Amino acid sequence: AQTVTQSQPEMSVQEAETVTLSCTYDTSESDYYLFWYKQPPSRQMILVIRQEAYKQQNATENRFSVNFQKAAKSFSLKISDSQLGDAAMYFCAYRRDDSNYQLIWGAGTKLIIKP
Amino acid sequence: NAGVTQTPKFQVLKTGQSMTLQCAQDMNHNSMYWYRQDPGMGLRLIYYSASEGTTDKGEVPNGYNVSRLNKREFSLRLESAAPSQTSVYFCASSVRTESYEQYFGPGTRLTVT
């Protein structure tokens, strides 16, 4: 069975600096999707970025980028120029690229931004 | 655009009571989902509905029932609430089950005493 592990329960970063959140996953599949979701205090989950496993190029969305290491089964999220509004829980999720559409979620990392 | 709405936002139940959590989306999405979120754990899928008229079990369906009332609405029912069902419940929707992105509601915090 697929599993997703986020080993950092909490991270903190100074405003304007860069922080990297870690995620590892376990799968025997070759085709799949990986996601980072943000959950601010309002509780609403928001998709930050996604990566297709068949793409070698790392996904980027403005200040958010990933380091996808398929062989190592690692999918870290880098946030550059951290802003106060980035403070939230961040969840890594995995989805198989077949008829099983279930998302497998990590336990989350709480990101604290220090002003 | 309201997106995905859930009612109620908070609820306290006594063991054995029943209740229904309501979810509606106005994005004309085909697929809808119910998750629960417990402290220190990721979201876990309870039930999902790939399209109007269909429902399927997820990872943790025991103790719950669902109804896909129409394309917009997907309700989650607890027939006899137990303390183990204390959690935050999220509804989500997507264009199709194959779609990359799921859009989430604000959640319902349920406490069962």
Interface residues (C-beta under 8 A of the other chain):
Chain A: V4 P9 Y33 F35 S42 R43 Q44 M45 I46 L47 R50 F91 A93 Y101 Q102 L103 I104 W105 G106 A107 G108
Chain B: S31 G40 M41 G42 L43 R44 L45 Y48 A50 G58 E59 V88 F90 A92 T97 E98 Y100 E101 Q102 F104 G105 P106 G107
